[in-house]
Amino acid sequence: MSSAPLNAEVVIDPRSPIAEVDRRLFGSFVEHMGRCVYGGVHEPEHPTADERGFRGDVLELTRELGPSVVRYPGGNFVSSYRWEDGVGPVGERPKRLNLAWRSLEPNAFGLNEFMAWAKAADVEPMLAVNLGTRGIQEACDLLEYCNHPSGTHLSDLRRKHGVEAPHAIKLWCLGNEMDGPWQVGHKTPHEYGRLAAETANAMRMVDPSVELVAAGSSNSQMPTFGEWEATLLEHAYDQVDYVSLHHYFDPDTQDRADFLASGVVMDRFIESVVATCDHVGAKLRKRKRMRLSFDEWNVWYHSRFTEPTDRGLLGMPPLIEDDFTVTDAVVVGDLLISLLRHADRVAVANQAQLVNVIAPIRTIDGGPAWRQSIFHPFALTSRLAHGVALRTALRAPTYQTSEHGDVPVLSAVAVHRDDATTLFAVNRAERPLDLAIDLRSLPGHDLVEHLAVADDDPAAINTPDRPDRVRPRRLTTSAVDAGQATAHLPPVSWNALRLTPRKD
């Protein structure tokens, strides 16, 4: 295979805005699954734990990762969850079977613990209500407990539990993956559409300020995809603010070329849901443009996952603690680029999950926590993507894939503000890429930093013994001359190139 560089060009023009980047695009997810909660965010016996049992090393890494909003408590878990089990004195809380993940839920960590953790991590909470085994009344009860100031049974119960001020949670999910036959309380599109609309109406009677997410298709390969979104929106278009999307990308079920094109799949998925939303909006003669919440996404070696058969004897056993490679990190970076490219319609997104369970952060019980390879593109995009996402004109060679046909080797998006413009770029090719960046619409800008996630071994991972084997590296092969910057993108790499106005 030739090692000679390929060539590509990108034009950055602040006069071609997509939309202001919503900080909620950089969300994460904490579910009662495996060791995400117990041994992840919560481990009272850990040397770094505080008086509430929160692991200090995980909190520190969470702040570095930079999620803006965290979805809780599920996921499949929520569809049989009784929120009342997780409030009040810990010693009086019942142990329950976790039907979703066939384990034992001790309820030592519940709603108020999560809210205290969210405050410590400086993230916005995003709560899901159980529309599987429960319904309208229980959703309203939970909202009243959380958000009503005082003077009712449930708001005063919260105060009795030591939380005087209301939690004031704004963002709520109306169930989870209700189209999936694996879901406890699985619904038909009409059943879910009516339930979502009725629950939304009732919740707004409790707190008119809430923002509500209707559960869209579990993935784009579901047999009811499209029909599901159209039917639920015909029932609930006026009642909800967002429609959710979920998608995971499995490296083991496709060849390397197709896996590196995962961003193409995400693009098509988003654009298909947007088209369905706009069709229903036009049909119903609505002026509102429905926004999207991509509240589960990540790389996941799903084909390796075997669900546990034990129901309660193992406590909370480890589940899907995948080791992520450099290639996985490049794909995660490309998926973030896809979200930014659709910033005009995708307003919320949550990488699933935060700790241990297909996560950017891994831990050992009683031992260290470390950053996985996928930690780095997320953390840097969250830190650098402040401002307006821009449409970028690309000219790049393509490569052949079995699933997607010809795919550009370059995937890119820029985010602009007055003091800095950052170009996020992925080289999907297994050859280096020399990138010319047209800066004529950004006169006087210098390329001040080029960070890359890449490695001579695309299968390299981070481990407790080598936690920084994969990390961002500063490259010095970039330059600016006569309104054009040039950068050398390594093979199979994610890159962040930061441009700032030259100081006189």
C-alpha positions, 0 to 999 in steps of 0.5 A: 500500500502506498504511503504517499500523502493524499490531498484535500482542501477545505474552505472555512467561511464565517458567512456560512453558518449552520447554527449556534452550537448548543452546549447540550450536544456534549452530554453523557449518560449514567444508567443503573447497568453494570458498574456505571453507578456502583464502582463507577460514580459511587464507591463509598469505600474507595480511597478518593470517595467523599462523605457522600460516596462519590469517587473523587477520581471519577468526578475529576475526570468527568469535569475534564471530559466536560459533559454538559448534561447527563441523562439518568437513570436509563436506558432500559433500566428506567422502564421498570424502575420505581423512583420512590425506591431511591429516595429517603433513608438509604437503610430503609430502601428496598432491594429490587430485581433490575429486570433490564440487566438481570441483576440486583439493584440495592438502591443505595444511589438514587435521585437525590444522590444523582442530583448531588453528584450532578452538582458536584460534576457541574452538569445539567440533569436530564431525567427519564420517566418510566412509561413501561410499567408505570404511566402518567400519575407516576411521572407527575409524582416524580416531577412534583417531588423534584420541582414543586417548591413546597406545600404538597405531600411530595414536595414536602417529602423531598424536604423531609429527605433533606432537599429544601430547594426544588431540583428545578430539572428542565429536561425530561425523557418520556420513556426509553426505546419503547419501540423495542421488544426487549423493553419492559412495557414495549408499545405500538407506535399508536399506544406510545404516541397517545401515552407520550402526549397525555403524559406530556400534557399532565407534566406541564400542568405540574411544571409548565417550564419542562422540556420533553423528549419523545422516544424515537426509534431505537436505531435506524434498522428497526422495522418500524423506523420512520413509521414510529416517528411519524405516528408518535408525532401525529399524536404528540407534535404540539406536546413535545420539544424533541424526538430522540435518536439512538445508534451504536456502531459495532466494529466487529460487524463490518470491515474497517473501511465501513466502520470508519464511515460510521459518520455517514450512517449518523448523517443519514439517520439524522437527516431521515428523522428530520425529514419525517419530522418536517413531513408531519409538521407540514401535514399538521400545518405546524410552524414549529420545527421539531428538534432532535435529542441524540441521547444514546450514541457510541461505539459498542462491540455489541456482537460480543455482548452476552446478557447475564442470565442470573437474576439477582445473585450477582449484585451488579456484575460488570457489563460491556466494559469494552476496551477502545482503540485508536480507531474507535476514538477516530470514529467517535470524533467523526460522530461528534463532527456529524452532530456539529454538522447538524447543530441546526436540528440536533440540540441534545446528545448523550454519549452512552455511558459515562463510566465503565459501561462502553465508556470514556472513563474506566475504573477498578474497584478500590483502584485507579480510574483512567481515560480510554482512547475515546475520552480525548476527542470528546473532551477536546470537542467539548472544550473547543466547540464554542460558537457557531458551527459553519458549513465547510466546502470540502474537496477530497478523494474518496475510498470504496466501502461495501456498505456505503459506496464511495466515501470521502476520506475527509470528514470536517466541520468548523466552529467559529467565534470572534477569538478563535475558529476550530476545524475538526477533521477526521482522516478516514484513510490509511494514508496521510492526508495533506490538507489545504485550509482556505482562510481568505474569509478569515484574514489575519488568522494563524494556525496556532495549534494542531492536536491529533489522536492517532498512532502507528498502531490503530489497535492501541488502547489505554490500560491501568498500567499504560493509561496514556498510551493513547492521548492527543499529541501536538503536531508541528507540521502545519503552516499559514501562507497567503491566506491558506493554512496547510496541515498534515493529517496522520493516517486514521486520525482525528484532528483539532486545528485551532486558528486565532486572529493575529495580534498586531 
